Amino acid sequence: MLKVEHIGIAVKSLTESNDLFAKLFGQEAYKIEEVASEGVNTSFFKVGETKVELLEATQENSAIAKFIEKRGEGIHHIAFEVADIEAEMERLVGEGFQLIHTTPKDGADNKRICFLHPKSTNGVLIELCQEKQ
Protein backbone atom coordinates (compact mmCIF):
# COMPACT_ATOMS: atom_id res chain seq x y z
CA MET A 1 0.00 0.00 0.00
CA LEU A 2 1.39 3.33 -1.07
CA LYS A 3 -0.44 5.90 1.08
CA VAL A 4 -3.73 6.91 2.65
CA GLU A 5 -5.58 8.04 -0.47
CA HIS A 6 -8.67 9.45 1.25
CA ILE A 7 -11.04 9.26 4.20
CA GLY A 8 -14.70 8.74 3.29
CA ILE A 9 -17.42 10.46 5.33
CA ALA A 10 -21.10 9.58 4.97
CA VAL A 11 -23.36 12.66 4.98
CA LYS A 12 -27.09 13.29 4.70
CA SER A 13 -26.77 16.42 2.55
CA LEU A 14 -23.84 16.90 0.22
CA THR A 15 -24.74 20.56 -0.32
CA GLU A 16 -24.79 21.39 3.39
CA SER A 17 -21.70 19.28 4.09
CA ASN A 18 -19.77 20.83 1.20
CA ASP A 19 -20.43 24.25 2.75
CA LEU A 20 -19.35 23.05 6.21
CA PHE A 21 -16.15 21.37 5.02
CA ALA A 22 -15.29 24.28 2.68
CA LYS A 23 -15.31 26.52 5.76
CA LEU A 24 -13.29 23.97 7.74
CA PHE A 25 -10.62 23.47 5.07
CA GLY A 26 -10.67 27.02 3.68
CA GLN A 27 -11.30 25.78 0.13
CA GLU A 28 -14.07 24.46 -2.09
CA ALA A 29 -14.36 20.82 -3.14
CA TYR A 30 -12.21 20.20 -6.22
CA LYS A 31 -14.58 17.59 -7.63
CA ILE A 32 -18.28 16.74 -7.29
CA GLU A 33 -19.63 13.72 -9.13
CA GLU A 34 -22.29 11.03 -9.15
CA VAL A 35 -21.42 7.35 -9.00
CA ALA A 36 -24.78 5.98 -10.15
CA SER A 37 -23.68 2.34 -9.85
CA GLU A 38 -23.13 2.85 -6.10
CA GLY A 39 -26.12 5.13 -5.53
CA VAL A 40 -24.06 8.08 -4.29
CA ASN A 41 -23.05 11.64 -5.00
CA THR A 42 -19.51 12.45 -3.90
CA SER A 43 -17.28 15.44 -3.41
CA PHE A 44 -13.56 15.61 -2.75
CA PHE A 45 -11.41 18.04 -0.79
CA LYS A 46 -7.60 17.97 -0.99
CA VAL A 47 -6.10 18.19 2.50
CA GLY A 48 -2.31 18.04 2.63
CA GLU A 49 -1.12 14.77 1.14
CA THR A 50 -4.55 13.11 1.28
CA LYS A 51 -8.21 13.82 0.50
CA VAL A 52 -11.56 13.82 2.24
CA GLU A 53 -14.47 12.31 0.31
CA LEU A 54 -18.04 13.18 1.26
CA LEU A 55 -20.68 10.63 0.24
CA GLU A 56 -24.42 11.30 -0.01
CA ALA A 57 -26.90 8.53 -0.82
CA THR A 58 -29.01 8.92 -3.95
CA GLN A 59 -30.83 5.60 -3.50
CA GLU A 60 -32.58 4.35 -0.36
CA ASN A 61 -30.99 0.91 -0.68
CA SER A 62 -27.42 2.13 -1.24
CA ALA A 63 -24.64 1.21 1.17
CA ILE A 64 -24.35 4.86 2.28
CA ALA A 65 -28.10 5.15 2.97
CA LYS A 66 -27.97 1.96 5.05
CA PHE A 67 -24.87 3.17 6.90
CA ILE A 68 -26.48 6.51 7.82
CA GLU A 69 -29.72 4.81 8.87
CA LYS A 70 -27.83 2.44 11.16
CA ARG A 71 -24.99 4.66 12.46
CA GLY A 72 -25.73 8.23 11.45
CA GLU A 73 -23.37 10.54 9.62
CA GLY A 74 -19.65 10.08 10.13
CA ILE A 75 -16.50 8.33 9.01
CA HIS A 76 -17.44 5.54 6.62
CA HIS A 77 -14.10 4.21 5.31
CA ILE A 78 -10.37 4.72 4.94
CA ALA A 79 -8.94 4.29 1.44
CA PHE A 80 -5.40 3.25 0.59
CA GLU A 81 -3.77 3.75 -2.79
CA VAL A 82 -2.22 0.65 -4.34
CA ALA A 83 -0.06 0.23 -7.44
CA ASP A 84 -1.79 -2.96 -8.68
CA ILE A 85 -5.25 -3.54 -7.26
CA GLU A 86 -5.64 -7.11 -8.51
CA ALA A 87 -2.26 -8.16 -7.08
CA GLU A 88 -3.06 -6.47 -3.75
CA MET A 89 -6.47 -8.16 -3.59
CA GLU A 90 -4.83 -11.54 -4.24
CA ARG A 91 -2.19 -10.89 -1.58
CA LEU A 92 -4.75 -9.87 1.03
CA VAL A 93 -7.01 -12.86 0.34
CA GLY A 94 -3.91 -15.04 0.79
CA GLU A 95 -3.36 -13.36 4.16
CA GLY A 96 -6.91 -14.27 5.21
CA PHE A 97 -8.73 -10.99 4.58
CA GLN A 98 -12.28 -11.08 3.23
CA LEU A 99 -13.23 -8.95 0.22
CA ILE A 100 -16.73 -7.52 -0.25
CA HIS A 101 -16.41 -7.98 -4.04
CA THR A 102 -14.02 -10.33 -5.82
CA THR A 103 -13.26 -7.97 -8.71
CA PRO A 104 -12.46 -4.23 -8.74
CA LYS A 105 -15.27 -1.77 -9.52
CA ASP A 106 -15.26 1.70 -11.03
CA GLY A 107 -15.33 4.33 -8.30
CA ALA A 108 -15.26 8.10 -8.01
CA ASP A 109 -12.27 10.35 -8.79
CA ASN A 110 -11.05 8.17 -11.70
CA LYS A 111 -10.29 5.15 -9.50
CA ARG A 112 -10.73 1.39 -9.61
CA ILE A 113 -11.77 0.24 -6.14
CA CYS A 114 -12.53 -2.69 -3.89
CA PHE A 115 -13.43 -2.98 -0.22
CA LEU A 116 -12.24 -5.30 2.51
CA HIS A 117 -15.02 -6.61 4.72
CA PRO A 118 -14.96 -4.94 8.15
CA LYS A 119 -15.33 -8.35 9.82
CA SER A 120 -11.76 -9.08 8.74
CA THR A 121 -10.31 -5.64 9.64
CA ASN A 122 -11.42 -5.06 13.25
CA GLY A 123 -14.62 -3.28 12.18
CA VAL A 124 -12.96 -0.77 9.82
CA LEU A 125 -14.16 -0.58 6.23
CA ILE A 126 -10.97 -0.44 4.13
CA GLU A 127 -11.01 0.61 0.49
CA LEU A 128 -8.22 -0.14 -1.95
CA CYS A 129 -7.97 2.21 -4.91
CA GLN A 130 -5.85 2.46 -8.01
CA GLU A 131 -5.81 5.26 -10.57
CA LYS A 132 -7.47 4.15 -13.82
CA GLN A 133 -4.96 3.77 -16.65
Chimera marker file (.cmm) of the C-alpha trace (Angstrom):
<marker_set name="trace">
<marker id="1" x="0.000" y="0.000" z="0.000" r="1" g="1" b="0" radius="0.5"/>
<marker id="2" x="1.389" y="3.329" z="-1.066" r="1" g="1" b="0" radius="0.5"/>
<marker id="3" x="-0.442" y="5.896" z="1.079" r="1" g="1" b="0" radius="0.5"/>
<marker id="4" x="-3.730" y="6.915" z="2.651" r="1" g="1" b="0" radius="0.5"/>
<marker id="5" x="-5.579" y="8.042" z="-0.474" r="1" g="1" b="0" radius="0.5"/>
<marker id="6" x="-8.669" y="9.450" z="1.253" r="1" g="1" b="0" radius="0.5"/>
<marker id="7" x="-11.037" y="9.264" z="4.195" r="1" g="1" b="0" radius="0.5"/>
<marker id="8" x="-14.705" y="8.742" z="3.292" r="1" g="1" b="0" radius="0.5"/>
<marker id="9" x="-17.416" y="10.462" z="5.332" r="1" g="1" b="0" radius="0.5"/>
<marker id="10" x="-21.105" y="9.582" z="4.968" r="1" g="1" b="0" radius="0.5"/>
<marker id="11" x="-23.361" y="12.660" z="4.980" r="1" g="1" b="0" radius="0.5"/>
<marker id="12" x="-27.093" y="13.289" z="4.697" r="1" g="1" b="0" radius="0.5"/>
<marker id="13" x="-26.774" y="16.424" z="2.555" r="1" g="1" b="0" radius="0.5"/>
<marker id="14" x="-23.841" y="16.899" z="0.216" r="1" g="1" b="0" radius="0.5"/>
<marker id="15" x="-24.738" y="20.561" z="-0.324" r="1" g="1" b="0" radius="0.5"/>
<marker id="16" x="-24.785" y="21.393" z="3.388" r="1" g="1" b="0" radius="0.5"/>
<marker id="17" x="-21.703" y="19.282" z="4.095" r="1" g="1" b="0" radius="0.5"/>
<marker id="18" x="-19.766" y="20.833" z="1.204" r="1" g="1" b="0" radius="0.5"/>
<marker id="19" x="-20.431" y="24.251" z="2.747" r="1" g="1" b="0" radius="0.5"/>
<marker id="20" x="-19.354" y="23.050" z="6.205" r="1" g="1" b="0" radius="0.5"/>
<marker id="21" x="-16.145" y="21.371" z="5.020" r="1" g="1" b="0" radius="0.5"/>
<marker id="22" x="-15.287" y="24.278" z="2.681" r="1" g="1" b="0" radius="0.5"/>
<marker id="23" x="-15.310" y="26.524" z="5.756" r="1" g="1" b="0" radius="0.5"/>
<marker id="24" x="-13.293" y="23.968" z="7.743" r="1" g="1" b="0" radius="0.5"/>
<marker id="25" x="-10.620" y="23.468" z="5.066" r="1" g="1" b="0" radius="0.5"/>
<marker id="26" x="-10.667" y="27.023" z="3.675" r="1" g="1" b="0" radius="0.5"/>
<marker id="27" x="-11.299" y="25.778" z="0.132" r="1" g="1" b="0" radius="0.5"/>
<marker id="28" x="-14.070" y="24.458" z="-2.093" r="1" g="1" b="0" radius="0.5"/>
<marker id="29" x="-14.359" y="20.820" z="-3.144" r="1" g="1" b="0" radius="0.5"/>
<marker id="30" x="-12.207" y="20.200" z="-6.223" r="1" g="1" b="0" radius="0.5"/>
<marker id="31" x="-14.585" y="17.591" z="-7.629" r="1" g="1" b="0" radius="0.5"/>
<marker id="32" x="-18.277" y="16.736" z="-7.288" r="1" g="1" b="0" radius="0.5"/>
<marker id="33" x="-19.630" y="13.719" z="-9.132" r="1" g="1" b="0" radius="0.5"/>
<marker id="34" x="-22.286" y="11.034" z="-9.154" r="1" g="1" b="0" radius="0.5"/>
<marker id="35" x="-21.423" y="7.351" z="-8.996" r="1" g="1" b="0" radius="0.5"/>
<marker id="36" x="-24.776" y="5.979" z="-10.149" r="1" g="1" b="0" radius="0.5"/>
<marker id="37" x="-23.683" y="2.339" z="-9.855" r="1" g="1" b="0" radius="0.5"/>
<marker id="38" x="-23.126" y="2.854" z="-6.102" r="1" g="1" b="0" radius="0.5"/>
<marker id="39" x="-26.118" y="5.132" z="-5.533" r="1" g="1" b="0" radius="0.5"/>
<marker id="40" x="-24.055" y="8.083" z="-4.289" r="1" g="1" b="0" radius="0.5"/>
<marker id="41" x="-23.046" y="11.637" z="-5.003" r="1" g="1" b="0" radius="0.5"/>
<marker id="42" x="-19.514" y="12.450" z="-3.900" r="1" g="1" b="0" radius="0.5"/>
<marker id="43" x="-17.284" y="15.439" z="-3.410" r="1" g="1" b="0" radius="0.5"/>
<marker id="44" x="-13.559" y="15.610" z="-2.748" r="1" g="1" b="0" radius="0.5"/>
<marker id="45" x="-11.405" y="18.035" z="-0.790" r="1" g="1" b="0" radius="0.5"/>
<marker id="46" x="-7.596" y="17.970" z="-0.988" r="1" g="1" b="0" radius="0.5"/>
<marker id="47" x="-6.100" y="18.188" z="2.498" r="1" g="1" b="0" radius="0.5"/>
<marker id="48" x="-2.308" y="18.045" z="2.635" r="1" g="1" b="0" radius="0.5"/>
<marker id="49" x="-1.119" y="14.770" z="1.142" r="1" g="1" b="0" radius="0.5"/>
<marker id="50" x="-4.550" y="13.112" z="1.276" r="1" g="1" b="0" radius="0.5"/>
<marker id="51" x="-8.205" y="13.819" z="0.502" r="1" g="1" b="0" radius="0.5"/>
<marker id="52" x="-11.556" y="13.816" z="2.240" r="1" g="1" b="0" radius="0.5"/>
<marker id="53" x="-14.469" y="12.312" z="0.308" r="1" g="1" b="0" radius="0.5"/>
<marker id="54" x="-18.039" y="13.180" z="1.264" r="1" g="1" b="0" radius="0.5"/>
<marker id="55" x="-20.677" y="10.625" z="0.244" r="1" g="1" b="0" radius="0.5"/>
<marker id="56" x="-24.416" y="11.304" z="-0.014" r="1" g="1" b="0" radius="0.5"/>
<marker id="57" x="-26.904" y="8.530" z="-0.817" r="1" g="1" b="0" radius="0.5"/>
<marker id="58" x="-29.014" y="8.917" z="-3.952" r="1" g="1" b="0" radius="0.5"/>
<marker id="59" x="-30.828" y="5.601" z="-3.501" r="1" g="1" b="0" radius="0.5"/>
<marker id="60" x="-32.576" y="4.351" z="-0.359" r="1" g="1" b="0" radius="0.5"/>
<marker id="61" x="-30.991" y="0.905" z="-0.678" r="1" g="1" b="0" radius="0.5"/>
<marker id="62" x="-27.420" y="2.129" z="-1.243" r="1" g="1" b="0" radius="0.5"/>
<marker id="63" x="-24.640" y="1.215" z="1.169" r="1" g="1" b="0" radius="0.5"/>
<marker id="64" x="-24.352" y="4.858" z="2.279" r="1" g="1" b="0" radius="0.5"/>
<marker id="65" x="-28.101" y="5.152" z="2.972" r="1" g="1" b="0" radius="0.5"/>
<marker id="66" x="-27.971" y="1.964" z="5.051" r="1" g="1" b="0" radius="0.5"/>
<marker id="67" x="-24.869" y="3.172" z="6.898" r="1" g="1" b="0" radius="0.5"/>
<marker id="68" x="-26.479" y="6.512" z="7.820" r="1" g="1" b="0" radius="0.5"/>
<marker id="69" x="-29.717" y="4.814" z="8.866" r="1" g="1" b="0" radius="0.5"/>
<marker id="70" x="-27.830" y="2.438" z="11.164" r="1" g="1" b="0" radius="0.5"/>
<marker id="71" x="-24.993" y="4.655" z="12.458" r="1" g="1" b="0" radius="0.5"/>
<marker id="72" x="-25.734" y="8.233" z="11.451" r="1" g="1" b="0" radius="0.5"/>
<marker id="73" x="-23.370" y="10.537" z="9.622" r="1" g="1" b="0" radius="0.5"/>
<marker id="74" x="-19.652" y="10.081" z="10.127" r="1" g="1" b="0" radius="0.5"/>
<marker id="75" x="-16.505" y="8.326" z="9.014" r="1" g="1" b="0" radius="0.5"/>
<marker id="76" x="-17.437" y="5.537" z="6.616" r="1" g="1" b="0" radius="0.5"/>
<marker id="77" x="-14.100" y="4.206" z="5.313" r="1" g="1" b="0" radius="0.5"/>
<marker id="78" x="-10.375" y="4.720" z="4.937" r="1" g="1" b="0" radius="0.5"/>
<marker id="79" x="-8.938" y="4.295" z="1.444" r="1" g="1" b="0" radius="0.5"/>
<marker id="80" x="-5.398" y="3.250" z="0.589" r="1" g="1" b="0" radius="0.5"/>
<marker id="81" x="-3.767" y="3.749" z="-2.790" r="1" g="1" b="0" radius="0.5"/>
<marker id="82" x="-2.224" y="0.652" z="-4.338" r="1" g="1" b="0" radius="0.5"/>
<marker id="83" x="-0.062" y="0.228" z="-7.442" r="1" g="1" b="0" radius="0.5"/>
<marker id="84" x="-1.790" y="-2.960" z="-8.683" r="1" g="1" b="0" radius="0.5"/>
<marker id="85" x="-5.251" y="-3.540" z="-7.256" r="1" g="1" b="0" radius="0.5"/>
<marker id="86" x="-5.639" y="-7.114" z="-8.514" r="1" g="1" b="0" radius="0.5"/>
<marker id="87" x="-2.258" y="-8.160" z="-7.077" r="1" g="1" b="0" radius="0.5"/>
<marker id="88" x="-3.057" y="-6.471" z="-3.750" r="1" g="1" b="0" radius="0.5"/>
<marker id="89" x="-6.471" y="-8.163" z="-3.591" r="1" g="1" b="0" radius="0.5"/>
<marker id="90" x="-4.831" y="-11.537" z="-4.245" r="1" g="1" b="0" radius="0.5"/>
<marker id="91" x="-2.187" y="-10.894" z="-1.580" r="1" g="1" b="0" radius="0.5"/>
<marker id="92" x="-4.751" y="-9.871" z="1.025" r="1" g="1" b="0" radius="0.5"/>
<marker id="93" x="-7.009" y="-12.858" z="0.342" r="1" g="1" b="0" radius="0.5"/>
<marker id="94" x="-3.912" y="-15.040" z="0.786" r="1" g="1" b="0" radius="0.5"/>
<marker id="95" x="-3.359" y="-13.360" z="4.162" r="1" g="1" b="0" radius="0.5"/>
<marker id="96" x="-6.914" y="-14.270" z="5.209" r="1" g="1" b="0" radius="0.5"/>
<marker id="97" x="-8.731" y="-10.988" z="4.584" r="1" g="1" b="0" radius="0.5"/>
<marker id="98" x="-12.278" y="-11.079" z="3.231" r="1" g="1" b="0" radius="0.5"/>
<marker id="99" x="-13.235" y="-8.948" z="0.221" r="1" g="1" b="0" radius="0.5"/>
<marker id="100" x="-16.730" y="-7.517" z="-0.251" r="1" g="1" b="0" radius="0.5"/>
<marker id="101" x="-16.408" y="-7.977" z="-4.045" r="1" g="1" b="0" radius="0.5"/>
<marker id="102" x="-14.018" y="-10.330" z="-5.815" r="1" g="1" b="0" radius="0.5"/>
<marker id="103" x="-13.261" y="-7.966" z="-8.707" r="1" g="1" b="0" radius="0.5"/>
<marker id="104" x="-12.464" y="-4.229" z="-8.739" r="1" g="1" b="0" radius="0.5"/>
<marker id="105" x="-15.271" y="-1.773" z="-9.516" r="1" g="1" b="0" radius="0.5"/>
<marker id="106" x="-15.257" y="1.701" z="-11.028" r="1" g="1" b="0" radius="0.5"/>
<marker id="107" x="-15.327" y="4.332" z="-8.297" r="1" g="1" b="0" radius="0.5"/>
<marker id="108" x="-15.258" y="8.101" z="-8.010" r="1" g="1" b="0" radius="0.5"/>
<marker id="109" x="-12.273" y="10.345" z="-8.793" r="1" g="1" b="0" radius="0.5"/>
<marker id="110" x="-11.054" y="8.169" z="-11.703" r="1" g="1" b="0" radius="0.5"/>
<marker id="111" x="-10.293" y="5.149" z="-9.496" r="1" g="1" b="0" radius="0.5"/>
<marker id="112" x="-10.732" y="1.392" z="-9.612" r="1" g="1" b="0" radius="0.5"/>
<marker id="113" x="-11.770" y="0.243" z="-6.140" r="1" g="1" b="0" radius="0.5"/>
<marker id="114" x="-12.527" y="-2.688" z="-3.886" r="1" g="1" b="0" radius="0.5"/>
<marker id="115" x="-13.433" y="-2.978" z="-0.221" r="1" g="1" b="0" radius="0.5"/>
<marker id="116" x="-12.244" y="-5.302" z="2.512" r="1" g="1" b="0" radius="0.5"/>
<marker id="117" x="-15.023" y="-6.615" z="4.723" r="1" g="1" b="0" radius="0.5"/>
<marker id="118" x="-14.956" y="-4.936" z="8.148" r="1" g="1" b="0" radius="0.5"/>
<marker id="119" x="-15.331" y="-8.349" z="9.817" r="1" g="1" b="0" radius="0.5"/>
<marker id="120" x="-11.762" y="-9.081" z="8.741" r="1" g="1" b="0" radius="0.5"/>
<marker id="121" x="-10.313" y="-5.642" z="9.637" r="1" g="1" b="0" radius="0.5"/>
<marker id="122" x="-11.421" y="-5.057" z="13.249" r="1" g="1" b="0" radius="0.5"/>
<marker id="123" x="-14.615" y="-3.279" z="12.181" r="1" g="1" b="0" radius="0.5"/>
<marker id="124" x="-12.957" y="-0.767" z="9.825" r="1" g="1" b="0" radius="0.5"/>
<marker id="125" x="-14.161" y="-0.576" z="6.225" r="1" g="1" b="0" radius="0.5"/>
<marker id="126" x="-10.974" y="-0.440" z="4.133" r="1" g="1" b="0" radius="0.5"/>
<marker id="127" x="-11.011" y="0.613" z="0.487" r="1" g="1" b="0" radius="0.5"/>
<marker id="128" x="-8.216" y="-0.141" z="-1.954" r="1" g="1" b="0" radius="0.5"/>
<marker id="129" x="-7.968" y="2.210" z="-4.909" r="1" g="1" b="0" radius="0.5"/>
<marker id="130" x="-5.854" y="2.456" z="-8.014" r="1" g="1" b="0" radius="0.5"/>
<marker id="131" x="-5.811" y="5.258" z="-10.571" r="1" g="1" b="0" radius="0.5"/>
<marker id="132" x="-7.471" y="4.148" z="-13.821" r="1" g="1" b="0" radius="0.5"/>
<marker id="133" x="-4.959" y="3.769" z="-16.647" r="1" g="1" b="0" radius="0.5"/>
<link id1="1" id2="2" r="1" g="1" b="0" radius="0.2"/>
<link id1="2" id2="3" r="1" g="1" b="0" radius="0.2"/>
<link id1="3" id2="4" r="1" g="1" b="0" radius="0.2"/>
<link id1="4" id2="5" r="1" g="1" b="0" radius="0.2"/>
<link id1="5" id2="6" r="1" g="1" b="0" radius="0.2"/>
<link id1="6" id2="7" r="1" g="1" b="0" radius="0.2"/>
<link id1="7" id2="8" r="1" g="1" b="0" radius="0.2"/>
<link id1="8" id2="9" r="1" g="1" b="0" radius="0.2"/>
<link id1="9" id2="10" r="1" g="1" b="0" radius="0.2"/>
<link id1="10" id2="11" r="1" g="1" b="0" radius="0.2"/>
<link id1="11" id2="12" r="1" g="1" b="0" radius="0.2"/>
<link id1="12" id2="13" r="1" g="1" b="0" radius="0.2"/>
<link id1="13" id2="14" r="1" g="1" b="0" radius="0.2"/>
<link id1="14" id2="15" r="1" g="1" b="0" radius="0.2"/>
<link id1="15" id2="16" r="1" g="1" b="0" radius="0.2"/>
<link id1="16" id2="17" r="1" g="1" b="0" radius="0.2"/>
<link id1="17" id2="18" r="1" g="1" b="0" radius="0.2"/>
<link id1="18" id2="19" r="1" g="1" b="0" radius="0.2"/>
<link id1="19" id2="20" r="1" g="1" b="0" radius="0.2"/>
<link id1="20" id2="21" r="1" g="1" b="0" radius="0.2"/>
<link id1="21" id2="22" r="1" g="1" b="0" radius="0.2"/>
<link id1="22" id2="23" r="1" g="1" b="0" radius="0.2"/>
<link id1="23" id2="24" r="1" g="1" b="0" radius="0.2"/>
<link id1="24" id2="25" r="1" g="1" b="0" radius="0.2"/>
<link id1="25" id2="26" r="1" g="1" b="0" radius="0.2"/>
<link id1="26" id2="27" r="1" g="1" b="0" radius="0.2"/>
<link id1="27" id2="28" r="1" g="1" b="0" radius="0.2"/>
<link id1="28" id2="29" r="1" g="1" b="0" radius="0.2"/>
<link id1="29" id2="30" r="1" g="1" b="0" radius="0.2"/>
<link id1="30" id2="31" r="1" g="1" b="0" radius="0.2"/>
<link id1="31" id2="32" r="1" g="1" b="0" radius="0.2"/>
<link id1="32" id2="33" r="1" g="1" b="0" radius="0.2"/>
<link id1="33" id2="34" r="1" g="1" b="0" radius="0.2"/>
<link id1="34" id2="35" r="1" g="1" b="0" radius="0.2"/>
<link id1="35" id2="36" r="1" g="1" b="0" radius="0.2"/>
<link id1="36" id2="37" r="1" g="1" b="0" radius="0.2"/>
<link id1="37" id2="38" r="1" g="1" b="0" radius="0.2"/>
<link id1="38" id2="39" r="1" g="1" b="0" radius="0.2"/>
<link id1="39" id2="40" r="1" g="1" b="0" radius="0.2"/>
<link id1="40" id2="41" r="1" g="1" b="0" radius="0.2"/>
<link id1="41" id2="42" r="1" g="1" b="0" radius="0.2"/>
<link id1="42" id2="43" r="1" g="1" b="0" radius="0.2"/>
<link id1="43" id2="44" r="1" g="1" b="0" radius="0.2"/>
<link id1="44" id2="45" r="1" g="1" b="0" radius="0.2"/>
<link id1="45" id2="46" r="1" g="1" b="0" radius="0.2"/>
<link id1="46" id2="47" r="1" g="1" b="0" radius="0.2"/>
<link id1="47" id2="48" r="1" g="1" b="0" radius="0.2"/>
<link id1="48" id2="49" r="1" g="1" b="0" radius="0.2"/>
<link id1="49" id2="50" r="1" g="1" b="0" radius="0.2"/>
<link id1="50" id2="51" r="1" g="1" b="0" radius="0.2"/>
<link id1="51" id2="52" r="1" g="1" b="0" radius="0.2"/>
<link id1="52" id2="53" r="1" g="1" b="0" radius="0.2"/>
<link id1="53" id2="54" r="1" g="1" b="0" radius="0.2"/>
<link id1="54" id2="55" r="1" g="1" b="0" radius="0.2"/>
<link id1="55" id2="56" r="1" g="1" b="0" radius="0.2"/>
<link id1="56" id2="57" r="1" g="1" b="0" radius="0.2"/>
<link id1="57" id2="58" r="1" g="1" b="0" radius="0.2"/>
<link id1="58" id2="59" r="1" g="1" b="0" radius="0.2"/>
<link id1="59" id2="60" r="1" g="1" b="0" radius="0.2"/>
<link id1="60" id2="61" r="1" g="1" b="0" radius="0.2"/>
<link id1="61" id2="62" r="1" g="1" b="0" radius="0.2"/>
<link id1="62" id2="63" r="1" g="1" b="0" radius="0.2"/>
<link id1="63" id2="64" r="1" g="1" b="0" radius="0.2"/>
<link id1="64" id2="65" r="1" g="1" b="0" radius="0.2"/>
<link id1="65" id2="66" r="1" g="1" b="0" radius="0.2"/>
<link id1="66" id2="67" r="1" g="1" b="0" radius="0.2"/>
<link id1="67" id2="68" r="1" g="1" b="0" radius="0.2"/>
<link id1="68" id2="69" r="1" g="1" b="0" radius="0.2"/>
<link id1="69" id2="70" r="1" g="1" b="0" radius="0.2"/>
<link id1="70" id2="71" r="1" g="1" b="0" radius="0.2"/>
<link id1="71" id2="72" r="1" g="1" b="0" radius="0.2"/>
<link id1="72" id2="73" r="1" g="1" b="0" radius="0.2"/>
<link id1="73" id2="74" r="1" g="1" b="0" radius="0.2"/>
<link id1="74" id2="75" r="1" g="1" b="0" radius="0.2"/>
<link id1="75" id2="76" r="1" g="1" b="0" radius="0.2"/>
<link id1="76" id2="77" r="1" g="1" b="0" radius="0.2"/>
<link id1="77" id2="78" r="1" g="1" b="0" radius="0.2"/>
<link id1="78" id2="79" r="1" g="1" b="0" radius="0.2"/>
<link id1="79" id2="80" r="1" g="1" b="0" radius="0.2"/>
<link id1="80" id2="81" r="1" g="1" b="0" radius="0.2"/>
<link id1="81" id2="82" r="1" g="1" b="0" radius="0.2"/>
<link id1="82" id2="83" r="1" g="1" b="0" radius="0.2"/>
<link id1="83" id2="84" r="1" g="1" b="0" radius="0.2"/>
<link id1="84" id2="85" r="1" g="1" b="0" radius="0.2"/>
<link id1="85" id2="86" r="1" g="1" b="0" radius="0.2"/>
<link id1="86" id2="87" r="1" g="1" b="0" radius="0.2"/>
<link id1="87" id2="88" r="1" g="1" b="0" radius="0.2"/>
<link id1="88" id2="89" r="1" g="1" b="0" radius="0.2"/>
<link id1="89" id2="90" r="1" g="1" b="0" radius="0.2"/>
<link id1="90" id2="91" r="1" g="1" b="0" radius="0.2"/>
<link id1="91" id2="92" r="1" g="1" b="0" radius="0.2"/>
<link id1="92" id2="93" r="1" g="1" b="0" radius="0.2"/>
<link id1="93" id2="94" r="1" g="1" b="0" radius="0.2"/>
<link id1="94" id2="95" r="1" g="1" b="0" radius="0.2"/>
<link id1="95" id2="96" r="1" g="1" b="0" radius="0.2"/>
<link id1="96" id2="97" r="1" g="1" b="0" radius="0.2"/>
<link id1="97" id2="98" r="1" g="1" b="0" radius="0.2"/>
<link id1="98" id2="99" r="1" g="1" b="0" radius="0.2"/>
<link id1="99" id2="100" r="1" g="1" b="0" radius="0.2"/>
<link id1="100" id2="101" r="1" g="1" b="0" radius="0.2"/>
<link id1="101" id2="102" r="1" g="1" b="0" radius="0.2"/>
<link id1="102" id2="103" r="1" g="1" b="0" radius="0.2"/>
<link id1="103" id2="104" r="1" g="1" b="0" radius="0.2"/>
<link id1="104" id2="105" r="1" g="1" b="0" radius="0.2"/>
<link id1="105" id2="106" r="1" g="1" b="0" radius="0.2"/>
<link id1="106" id2="107" r="1" g="1" b="0" radius="0.2"/>
<link id1="107" id2="108" r="1" g="1" b="0" radius="0.2"/>
<link id1="108" id2="109" r="1" g="1" b="0" radius="0.2"/>
<link id1="109" id2="110" r="1" g="1" b="0" radius="0.2"/>
<link id1="110" id2="111" r="1" g="1" b="0" radius="0.2"/>
<link id1="111" id2="112" r="1" g="1" b="0" radius="0.2"/>
<link id1="112" id2="113" r="1" g="1" b="0" radius="0.2"/>
<link id1="113" id2="114" r="1" g="1" b="0" radius="0.2"/>
<link id1="114" id2="115" r="1" g="1" b="0" radius="0.2"/>
<link id1="115" id2="116" r="1" g="1" b="0" radius="0.2"/>
<link id1="116" id2="117" r="1" g="1" b="0" radius="0.2"/>
<link id1="117" id2="118" r="1" g="1" b="0" radius="0.2"/>
<link id1="118" id2="119" r="1" g="1" b="0" radius="0.2"/>
<link id1="119" id2="120" r="1" g="1" b="0" radius="0.2"/>
<link id1="120" id2="121" r="1" g="1" b="0" radius="0.2"/>
<link id1="121" id2="122" r="1" g="1" b="0" radius="0.2"/>
<link id1="122" id2="123" r="1" g="1" b="0" radius="0.2"/>
<link id1="123" id2="124" r="1" g="1" b="0" radius="0.2"/>
<link id1="124" id2="125" r="1" g="1" b="0" radius="0.2"/>
<link id1="125" id2="126" r="1" g="1" b="0" radius="0.2"/>
<link id1="126" id2="127" r="1" g="1" b="0" radius="0.2"/>
<link id1="127" id2="128" r="1" g="1" b="0" radius="0.2"/>
<link id1="128" id2="129" r="1" g="1" b="0" radius="0.2"/>
<link id1="129" id2="130" r="1" g="1" b="0" radius="0.2"/>
<link id1="130" id2="131" r="1" g="1" b="0" radius="0.2"/>
<link id1="131" id2="132" r="1" g="1" b="0" radius="0.2"/>
<link id1="132" id2="133" r="1" g="1" b="0" radius="0.2"/>
</marker_set>
